[in-house]
Structures are given as C-alpha cells and as structure tokens.
C-alpha cells in the first residue's frame, strides 16, 4: 500500500474553482443512477493510473460551482482483493476528493452501513445518501432520518434518484461540505478499549495486515463491531412491517427455484432470440435494398468521371459492398437484441441467472460470478473479458477469461442465425421459420456454456489448480426499467459501438478480399489457391477451404466471416445482394453445402479462436502474451476436435 500511496496517487485534475466528489457504495444501490442524474450527459470514461479499471467521471453545477463527480466501482468493504474494489479503496484513502457521498439501499441499510462506518474512519467529509427510498416505502420500510443523522453524526439524504427525489438536497449538502467546508463530526466506532490496540484506520489500511499483531486488531473484530453497531442502528431507526409479503420474494420463489429456474431462463433466451430473428427480417431486407441499390448510383458516378475499373472494384465492389452487407445484416438484430438484453439487466434478472447457474459453476470448480461475465460476452467477448474483473480470485479470473470466448458474441449471431434459418427452418410452416432458428441458436448457446464449464473444470485440475472460492451474490430488487436509459445504453453504448468497430474492420477486409479474389496466378486467383491449400484439412472437419479461409480472414471481426465467404464463392470475386433467405441457400448448396457443413460451420463459429479485439483485451487484462496465446490455442483445438467428431459420426451413420 505504501508503494501505491507514494507512486500512484489517485488524483483527479480540477480547476481552481472546481471540487471533486467521490461517489461510493455497495453494488446494486443505485449509485450509477445518482451519478447519471447529477451529471446528465456531461460524462467521460478512462482508466485509473496503472490500472485497467475504467472510471467514470462527470460534471454538474450547483449555485455557480462546478463539481467533478467520480463514480467509484461498487464495493462492500475497504478490505478487498479485487482490482475494481482496490481502486475504490485507494481513491477514498488517497484521492483528492472534497467530499464523499456513500450511496446505500434503503431496503438493505443494515448491510450497507459496514462500508459507511469504514469510510467515516477515513474522512469526516461524508454524506450518507439513502437511495431507493420509494421502493423501501412500497415494502413498508420506514427510516427515521433525524435519528439516523444523530446516530451517525453525518448528513443524511433520502433519495429516489430515478425520479429525482432528494437530489436537490444532496447537491446542497455537497456544497456545504466541499465549498463551505461545513464541519461534521462522525460518530466513529471505538474498535478496542485497549489504548495499545487503538485503531488508526489509515495506518491499518496502509500496512500489510497481520491479524496476530499486538498493535492492530483483526478484520474480523472490525466486521463484528460494525455488524453490532449496524444492527443497533437498524433497531432504533428502521421500522418494518413484516405482515406484508414482498412481491420480489414471491417472484424469486419461482424464478430461482430448482425446478423452474433454468427452464424459465432458457425459455426467456429463446423468446429474445425469436423476437430478434422475427423483428430483424424486414428491416434487414429494407436496408439491403437501400444500400445495395445505392451501389448503382456510385457505379454511375465512377463511369461518369471515368474512374479506373481497378479503383471501382476495390472501393465499390470490395469495400462498399462489404460495409453494405455488414450494416444490413448486423444493425437490425443488434438494435433489437441489445435493448431486450439491457431491459433484463435493468429489471434485475441477470443476477438471478447467476444464482440459477451457480451450482453448475461450483461443480466445474469455477467462480459463480463467471456467469455475469458470460452474459456480458453475449454482446461482445471483449466486454466479457473486461467483466471478469469482478472475480476476486486471480486463478478463477483467469479461468473466466480463457473460457469467455465459448459464449457467442453479437458478431457471431448473424452467421448462426443465417445458417440456421437456411438449413434448419421448416419452410412450409411460416411460424416455425423463425422459431426453429431461435431454438437452434439457443442450443448453440447451451453447447457453448457446457464447453465453457467442461474447460473450466479441466483447467482447474491442470494448469490452474486451486481451491474454489465462495462469494456472496446479492439479488437486487426488481425495478421498473427506465426506457430512456435502456435505449441510450443499448443503442449508443452497445449497438453503435459494436457496429462502428465492425465497419472499421470490414472496410479493409473487403478491399483485401476483393484484391486476392481478382489477382490471378496462372489463371487462378490467390483466394482460390489459398482455399485449395486449406481444403484437405477443412474436409476432415466437415468444412471446405473457402469456409476455413473466411474464418481466418475474419480474425479482426467475426462479423465479416459470412460476407467474405459469399465473396469467395462467386467466380467474379464480388459480394452479391439477395432479397430472401432462399437465395442464400441456393448459393451455399451450389457450392457443396450439406446439413453437416451447416452444422459444423455453426459449431466452428461458436467455438473457434477469439477475434483480434478480444485477444488484445486479454493481453491487456492479463499482461501476458503467454495467456493470450493459450486463449487462442484452447478454443481452436476444441473447435477442430468437435467438428472432427461430428464429421466422423455423420459419415459413420450416413
């Protein structure tokens, strides 16, 4: 800690008339909602010095003063081992904040007070924000604000940040402490009556903890004292009506039950995928007609200005058509899938998913929080890898990073959906045309989760041996989602981010693919030569050389695999547009595709190596090229083995 204190001071740049406010609190207390309400859109993110942990900062004004609000990672205690929580601790201990706002959940005040007590030992400039007071009232929980202030000796504000209740009062208290330097004297805990063991909390945090020391009391004693005081405060200040059954518990009895929990989860996933497939069909066709139709305009301009055919080929037939395909195929599904997924996240369902799957992860010797990082991987595997920071154990964090790739990201969904729609839909029944692809993709996700658990178990018994750790999973209350927040975070933060990344990668990939398709060596294109070289091995695993080459070219982004494959299948080396799914099937069948080819392409897409963005993220998170290479090798070998087995069984039966 001394090294961190001296060399990595967590300071925020501020002007002469600006004030820094730290926003701390347990997870699921609505801390980010407080942050978003106060700062609006005046926010930016970056990494803490020397850390990969992202911090969020925003500005807000009150009475002509400017405040820089720092949203710290959620933490239950200042005694912690996870990287995210270390950042929160270090900024509270050594940061240049003028005030610290600790956000708590009004319905879980007793548990949240542990962090409040610890921060009160560090600084006197503390404000307690008792958030979600509206939800507490619905549960017949009533808190005596005046008595709570008297017990703690610090300002207390009751807020419902989602609706703006109490936010003006919170701003006033921030001004009193940060600007006017109003002094408060927190009622700190006397952790020991023995003067020789009297706790100096800053020194205690700053030193290596030795529970056998004669100078410092143990963490266990601190937690015990905090628990006793929190319990006493709750008895004095909080009144609960236990005659009323909470709606959350009634719902959780079904959602998290051993019988219905997992079936409900899988059904919900299938419904989301069905809505995505059903809803994306027509927008995709419309976008394709518009974008591919605009190609004629561009071609006419090239003819009018006598642009060389070579330039026209690279930029129109290569770059533009690739972008047209990526946008028309990716944008509609993402614009539907991400809001639905964010809706579940905002509702509070994802922690229930982790609860339902926790026993499976425990059997696989993996950490239960891995489920949450896997859910993030459904959007982007790179984001899933970053999400592994919530896992305290370095060993289990590494397992989660190495296995996150087995969860299909948004870049692989178009390939999975298109192939399942072509080969596994029943064309004579209109409803089933979208139901069966949804079931097929759901089964692929189940296979990915199963492989992830199996690999986690093998890793924990071989190169990453160790004892599985335990963790406390807090189930937040169900909340009515804020549609504005859902749309903003899903469209701006996820859809536009992923699409822009795909466009940046797809443009040069389209140009390169066009070039190698149209540059010939002895009447054979380079693309065909490469595919012929790969073909013998590809046939062993139920693919062909063009498919394997498309996956290799798609290393920068999985989104371009199918467009590159279609370009490769065309003798002219150009991408084509098609108006309906049957035309895609014609192209694939004419190039020798069977049901085995379709199945193995889906499996290979699901299990193969991570994209370059994910690999670079793994390098950044682990700080090791060794683990980055291993993260490439493991899924590649598994994808080859699985496809080889399915090919062997298929040939054996048929």
Secondary structure as GFF3:
##gff-version 3
##sequence-region A 1 654
A	DSSP	alpha_helix	2	7	.	.	.	ID=ss1
A	DSSP	beta_strand	18	25	.	.	.	ID=ss2
A	DSSP	alpha_helix	31	39	.	.	.	ID=ss3
A	DSSP	beta_strand	43	47	.	.	.	ID=ss4
A	DSSP	beta_strand	54	62	.	.	.	ID=ss5
A	DSSP	beta_strand	65	71	.	.	.	ID=ss6
A	DSSP	alpha_helix	83	94	.	.	.	ID=ss7
A	DSSP	beta_strand	99	105	.	.	.	ID=ss8
A	DSSP	three_ten_helix	106	108	.	.	.	ID=ss9
A	DSSP	alpha_helix	109	122	.	.	.	ID=ss10
A	DSSP	beta_strand	126	131	.	.	.	ID=ss11
A	DSSP	alpha_helix	133	138	.	.	.	ID=ss12
A	DSSP	beta_strand	141	143	.	.	.	ID=ss13
A	DSSP	alpha_helix	145	152	.	.	.	ID=ss14
A	DSSP	beta_strand	155	158	.	.	.	ID=ss15
A	DSSP	alpha_helix	167	178	.	.	.	ID=ss16
A	DSSP	three_ten_helix	195	197	.	.	.	ID=ss17
A	DSSP	alpha_helix	201	206	.	.	.	ID=ss18
A	DSSP	alpha_helix	219	237	.	.	.	ID=ss19
A	DSSP	beta_strand	238	240	.	.	.	ID=ss20
A	DSSP	alpha_helix	247	255	.	.	.	ID=ss21
A	DSSP	alpha_helix	261	304	.	.	.	ID=ss22
A	DSSP	alpha_helix	309	312	.	.	.	ID=ss23
A	DSSP	pi_helix	313	320	.	.	.	ID=ss24
A	DSSP	alpha_helix	321	347	.	.	.	ID=ss25
A	DSSP	alpha_helix	350	363	.	.	.	ID=ss26
A	DSSP	alpha_helix	370	377	.	.	.	ID=ss27
A	DSSP	alpha_helix	381	387	.	.	.	ID=ss28
A	DSSP	three_ten_helix	388	390	.	.	.	ID=ss29
A	DSSP	alpha_helix	394	403	.	.	.	ID=ss30
A	DSSP	three_ten_helix	404	406	.	.	.	ID=ss31
A	DSSP	alpha_helix	410	423	.	.	.	ID=ss32
A	DSSP	alpha_helix	432	461	.	.	.	ID=ss33
A	DSSP	alpha_helix	483	487	.	.	.	ID=ss34
A	DSSP	pi_helix	488	496	.	.	.	ID=ss35
A	DSSP	alpha_helix	497	518	.	.	.	ID=ss36
A	DSSP	beta_strand	520	521	.	.	.	ID=ss37
A	DSSP	beta_strand	524	525	.	.	.	ID=ss38
A	DSSP	alpha_helix	526	540	.	.	.	ID=ss39
A	DSSP	alpha_helix	545	553	.	.	.	ID=ss40
A	DSSP	three_ten_helix	554	556	.	.	.	ID=ss41
A	DSSP	three_ten_helix	558	560	.	.	.	ID=ss42
A	DSSP	alpha_helix	561	569	.	.	.	ID=ss43
A	DSSP	alpha_helix	581	590	.	.	.	ID=ss44
A	DSSP	alpha_helix	595	607	.	.	.	ID=ss45
A	DSSP	alpha_helix	612	622	.	.	.	ID=ss46
A	DSSP	alpha_helix	625	653	.	.	.	ID=ss47
###
